[in-house]
Structures are given as structure tokens and as C-alpha cells.
Amino acid sequence: MDLEFKEAVWKGQFKPTEESLDFEDKFRKTFGLQNRYETARLLIGRSLAEPQPPKSLGPEIRFGKTIAGEFLFGDQIDLWLSALVLDGKLGAGATVDDFRALVDAHWARGFQLLKDELEQCNGDEVRLISRLADLLPEGLARGTPSFVRPTPEVGEVRIKLGSVSRTHPGDKPVDFVLNSPGTSPHIALMGAVNKGKTTTGVQIGLEIVSKARIPFLFIDPKGDEIFRTSARQFDATVIEVGQQPIPLDFLPDASGGNVSVQNAAMKLRDTIVRCCKNPGDLQQDLLRTAIENVIRENGGRDLLAIKDAYEHELRQVGKDSDSIISRLNELTGLNCFSPDLQPAEFFSRSWVISLKALGSDELKRLVILLLLDAVSSFALSQDDSPVLNGYRSLRHLLVVDEARKILREKKYQSLVDLVRQSRSKGEVVMLLSQDPSDFEGQADDFTTQLGTVVAFACAQSQHGLRALRGVYGRALQTNEFADTYLPNGVAFVKLPNREPERIRCWQPQT
């Protein structure tokens, strides 16, 4: 099958019947499944086990909510394409509409088959699984499928600083080990506009990804083309928020217990109200209650469900719409998030999240904060990553451009926790900002948890310089960040286990 066809399937929309959609919702609740694609794949696969192709669906059929091909088929799209094309005997002239009709027909038939089999098993999960296992080819493993890519364990990760990476003066090559024992892998880059901060940061990030063989999440508030270019190099998915939702379910499962639900509700409430205008104690408590109810009811798990639940709580106490409703209206009106993927699958893949289409800075900030909450919750819940030959294995890279939007949040806990605690989990955090003063609002020891700081010429204040004193290991002077001391392409750098020095990261065009 040609690549254009595959790409069209990947970007296409597929849909169950209304009956099937209702059945799948109940099936997931009964059997503890989290994602729509899990039940959809099960139904389509069940239909494919039949020897005859399904009958085409008639025009009278009513369909339910669609799901994108990239989520329906996931990393196994080649396998699904092959199985469906062969089953449907689709020839070279087949169109994507032909393929979609075949998928819809299999999905509908699979629903009817599984519904009948579940009734015959009297809802018994063990009997149903045994019955489905009998349909598998002999010798095929019957374990639970894993939707998370295993991250390879890599020892030493040695990287450079940009395309040149040589001392200035001296012209000696520079590299360093990102995951040396006892050092932090986290990196901060700062510099005024057009000083090469973003380009250098992306170059460093891609080298980390290539050598550590880990997935990444690039958060790009401006829609910079360099992030899209990097995405193409590593088969990452680009999400233009406002045009496509971020497919991440950041709510916990209610089965995790009351404490887990309450903590998640309070964390999400605190993040939302950060971006609202003076919400009162009552509104904050009602929002927490609404979030808890959404988690516990196992119904809709999106922000629209939270908004509806919060509006209901407001009506119960005779309150009108407020700034929280306004912010939730923006999030849901632009469909910023969609709970299609659990964190384990989302963070096993690479993403570039562009916020260029969001006109409001407050909305951009809220989306970033929600993403960082999800990264922090997921990364810190993992077991410590293994140590190979003394080097901590890396698992994931987070890059935040224009990080001043969240650095100036007073002691924002998710970011502080990521920088302080995620090293043992294999997380690498890279923050791109404009000048040292952006770090003023963080906890006192925040910058000391950064292993590497790369500063191009930028504005500086005494408060900002004091914020960097810990990581540089001495008092800093304003002239050390000035254009006269740092010509284009040269940064004032603090690397792990080295004294601060000037390093040429890129070479200006002559």
C-alpha cells in the first residue's frame, strides 16, 4: 500500500454505530478498559476472525462519535492495514473511502458478535476471554497487549552544545555527559530574541533523543518552524492546539482510591484557578467537588464534563457563571484536550505541541500548566530508571520554549517537583527563556537543581543574577551576560563538574 494511502488512513476519521458506541462505553466500565481505541480494536479484530467479509452498512445506519486513524490503529497501523486490505480484497484502485467503509462494517459486525458472546457468557469476563482466545491462531501469545513502547536502556549519554560546541577563546571542542553520576540532567537556556537560544536548544534536545533513544514532548507557544522540522526527523506528531486537541487523559482512575482522587482534583483545581480572575473560596471548593464527581462517575472524562459538572454545582448554590466557567469555555470551545490516550501511551510517543493558534496568553499558560501537571504526575509515579555502568538511563525529554510563562508562577509545584525529583525517574527537563529574571519566582533551590545553564547575551537584573548564583557557584556580574562579553553564537555556560566558561554554540554567517 502506498504511503499516501497510509497517511490518509492515519489522518482519517472512523466511526462506530450509535448502538456500538453505547455498548463500548458500558463494556469499558465493566472490564476496566480506559481508552476508546481498546474496545474499537477488539470489535474490529473480532470481526476479522470471521471467514467471510462483513456486509456493507446501509444508509439508514446512525453513527456515533468518530475516532482518528492514528489513535484507532496506533503504532500497529501497518498490521491493521494489511489485515483489512487482504480481508476486504481491496485492489490497487481502492480509495480511502472504500477502506473506511470496510472498517465501519467490521466495527459494526464485531459489536454484534461480541455483544452476543457476552450475553452467552452471562457477562463472565473469564469465560469471554477464554472464548476470544480460542479464535487466535495456534501458538500466538494470549497475554495482555502492551500499548507502551519499551524505552531501551542506554548508559552514558554524551552530548555537545549546539552545532559548534568549542571554547571561546581557545577553540577547544566541548562535550559532556548528561547523565553523569550525581549530576542533574536538566538544562536551562536563556537569551534575548534572535540570539540562537531556541535553535541551540532544539539541537541539544535532538541529540539527547538520538543518543538516549527516548521520546520527547516539545511545548512550543509560538509555533516555531524549527520544532516542526525536528518532529519530521523523529516521526513525532505535531498538534496545533485549537485545530486538533491534545489527545491526553490526565484524570486518574477512580479505582486508585479516595486519596488519589482528592489529590488529583485539588491539583487540577489549583491549576485552573491560577489562570482565572480572583475566584472565591466557595467557587474553588465547588470546582474541586465537580472534578471529583467526574472522576468517580466513570462517564465522560473530558474538560467539557468538568465544565458541566461545575455549572451544576454553581446552580445548586444559586451562583451564575464566573471566571472559572469563562476559562473552561475557552478550553472546551477550542477543544484543547481530548481524553484519547492514557499518560503511559501518550508519553511513550513523541509530540510537538504548538500553541500558536491560541490567541490568549492566559489560555496558552493554562494549557502549558495542564501539560506539566500531567508530565509531573506520570514521571514521578514511575519506578526509578535503571543505572547501567553508573549512568542513569533516560526515559523522556520535556522541552518548554518561552518558559517564562510558567517560570514566573510563584513556586509552581509541578515544575518544582519535576526539576527536583524527576532525575531518578529518567526525565530530562529543558527550559528555554529570555533572561535570568525569569527564575525569580521559583523556590530558593530551584536553579541549583539544573545541571547545565546556557546563557546567550540577555537582559539581567540583580534579582535574576542572584537566582543563578547557586548553579554557577559564585556571584555573577551583569557584564558577563552582555553583548560585549557574549558575541553572537557565544554563550556563558555552566556545565556539570566544570567551571563557568564561554562556549561558541553556533557560528554566525559571514
Secondary structure, 3 states (H helix, E strand, C coil): CCHHHHHHHHHCEECCEHHHHHHHHHHHHHHCCCCHHHHHHHHHHHHHCCCCCCCCCCCCCCECCCEEHHHHHHHHHHHHHHHHHHHHCCCCCCCHHHHHHHHHHHHHHHHHHHHHHHHHCCCCHHHHHHHHHCCCCCCCCCCCCCCCCCCCCCCCCEEECCCCCEECCCCCECEEECCCCCCCCCEEEECCCCCCHHHHHHHHHHHHHHHHCCCEEEEECCCCHHHHHHHHHCCCEEEEECCECEEECCCCCHHHCHHHHHHHHHHHHHHHHHCCCCCCHHHHHHHHHHHHHHHHHCCCCCHHHHHHHHHHHHHHCCCCCCHHHHHHHHHHHCCCEEEEECHHHHCCCCEEEECCCCCCHHHHHHHHHHHHHHHHHHHHHCCCCCEECCEECCCEEEEECCCHHHHCCCCCHHHHHHHHHHHHHCEEEEEEECCHHHHCCCCCCCHHHCCEEEECCCCCCHHHHHHHHHHHCCCCCHHHHCCCCCCCCEEEEECCCCCCEEEECCCCCC
